[in-house]
Amino acid sequence: TNIHTLGVTIWEICTFGNHPYENIPIQSLVDQLERGERLAQPSICTIDVYMVMIKCWLVDAYSRPSFDELTEIFVHMARDPGRYLVIQV
């Protein structure tokens, strides 16, 4: 669950603090997650960043990336942030 939570935290950062699953009753949320529905792609994220989040939210916890793998991915992305984030001022 730590990796799943990290994926949600990344989503919160990329939405500048939006609340995930806001206004969704817990039972509806459970049903949505069981159907495979996930948080929407934040507008500042490229598909590459969003796919990292999606991998963090895989149902099978053993299929999710490890913290070491995520560190490697984000270190790589940090070398060229303009390629992975679309921030307009």
Secondary structure, 3 states (H helix, E strand, C coil): CHHHHHHHHHHHHHCCCCCCCCCCCHHHHHHHHHCCCCCCCCCCECHHHHHHHHHHCCCCHHHCCCHHHHHHHHHHHHCCHHHCECCCC
